[in-house]
Amino acid sequence: MEYIPTLTFFLVGILFILVSLPLLYRKVPINIFYGFRISKYVFVDKDIWYPVNELGGKYFVGTGIVLLALSFISMYASPELLYRFLLPFEIAFTITSISYTWYKALKLTYILARKKGHRK
């Protein structure tokens, strides 16, 4: 039963990486379905869309790598350590990482929109 959290975070880490790589390498054109669509300014200009999605992709690849590492650590942890420390830490880390990535991407969006003259 202790393998379920480990496997879950392993798969979530892989998912973060796989979903982020096209963003990181600027392969995703402006669209309404896939990418960091955090502000109307992202859709206005490809010079805003690609840097914002690249930044988000970098942070999410990093998140995926950390989740993979934590899942490997949790494979060797005792059940008590797993459920008292590692599992709550992995959940908190994931939520914090998503929030921080969103914040940094939004900040970059506003900086680029201001430089491009889309925002005062």
N, C-alpha and C positions, 0 to 999 in steps of 0.2 A: 504493500500500500504506500510505502514511502517513495516509491518511484514516480507516482503521479505528479506531485509538485515539481520534481526534477525534470521529468519529461515535458511538462507543461511549459516551464520556463526555458527549456532547451528549444522547444518549437517556437515559442514567442520570440526568442532571440534570433532564430533562423528567419522567421517572418519579418522582423524588423530589418534585417540585413537585406533580404531579397526584395522587399518593397522599396527600400531606400536606394539601392544601387542605381536604378534608372534615373532617379532624381539627382543623385550625386554626379552622374556623368552627363547630365543635361539632355537626356533622351526623351523626356516627356514634354510635348508641346503644351501651350496654354489650353486648358480644358476645364470643365466644371466637375469632373469626376475624380481625378487623381492628381495629387500634389498638395502643396501647402497653399490652400485657398483661404487665407486668413484676413484678407482685406480686399476691398474693391480695386485698390491700386495694383495688386498683383496681376489682374486681368488686363490692365491698361497697356502694358508695355512688356515686351519680351526681355528687355534689359532689367526689368524688375523681377519677372517670373523666374528666370533661370538662376540668378544669384540667390534668391530666397529659397528656392527648392534645393539648390546645391548645399546651402548651409543646413537646411533641415535634414537633408540626406546624410550629411557628415555626422550630425549629432545622433541621428537614429542608427546609423551603422555602429557608432560608438556604443550606443545603448545596447544594441544587439550583441556586440562582442562582450560587454560586461555581463549580460544575462547568460551568455554561453559559459563564460568563466564561472559564474555563480552556480550554474546548473551542474558543472563538473565538480565543483567543491561540495555541493550538496549531495552528490552521489556517495561520498565517503563520510558524510556527517551522521552523527547519531540521530535517531528520530527526535529526541528531545531538543537537540541543537537545531535541527531542521525546522521544527514547528515553532520553537520559541524565538529563534533569532533569524535564521536564513530566509524563511518564507516571508515573514513580515518585512525584512529588509529588502527582499527582491520586489515586493509589491510597492513599498515606499519609494524605492529607487526608480521603478518604472513610471510611477505617477509623477515624481519630481522631474525626471528626465523629459517626459512629454511636455510638462508645463514649462520647463526652462527652454526647451526647443521652440515651443510656440512663442514664448516671450522674445527670444532672440530673433526669430524669423519676422515677427511683427515689428520689432524695432528696426531691423534692416529694411523692411518694406517701407516704413515711414521715412527713413533716411534717403533711400533711393528715390522715392516719390517726390521728396522735397528737392533733390538734386535735379530731377527731370522736369520740375515745374508743375507736377500734378497736384502738389499739396503745398500750402503756404506755411 
